[in-house]
Amino acid sequence: MQSAVVERDTNVVVNRIVATASIALPPDGCYLVDITDLLCDIGWVYDPASNTFTDPNPPPPPPEPAPEEVTITPSDPQEPVV
């Protein structure tokens, strides 16, 4: 089983380990959360009420595409301008 080591005061994940969360002893000031079917990483914040992890620093959104270049050509010089 995979477990997250979560700091008790901040609910921040400080490590990921292979251990059974319900059996293994956590380090002082921490608790273990079973993450076998959950996505989390070091630095993420755990919400015990919803049993979810959130990334406090999600990746930035992709940049907006550059505007297309538009070339304006003058009218055909042989045509009269009306």
GICORWO-V180176 format. One line per field, one symbol per residue. phi: phi as a letter, one per 30 degrees, with the letter a starting at -180 (. if undefined). psi: psi as a letter, one per 20 degrees, with the letter a starting at -180 (. if undefined). burial: + if it has 9 or more other ideal C-beta (glycine too) atoms within 8 Angstrom, else -. Layout:
phi: ???
psi: ???
burial: ???
This chain:
phi: .cbcccdddcicdcabbcadedcddddeibbcbdcecccaadjdcccddchbcbddbddddddddddddccccddddddddc
psi: qpqpoppghikppirproqohigqprrpjrrqppkgjqprrpirppohhilqqqoimqqqqqqqqqqqppppqqqpiipqp.
burial: -++++++---+++--++-+-+--+-----+-++++--+-+---++++-----+-----------------------------
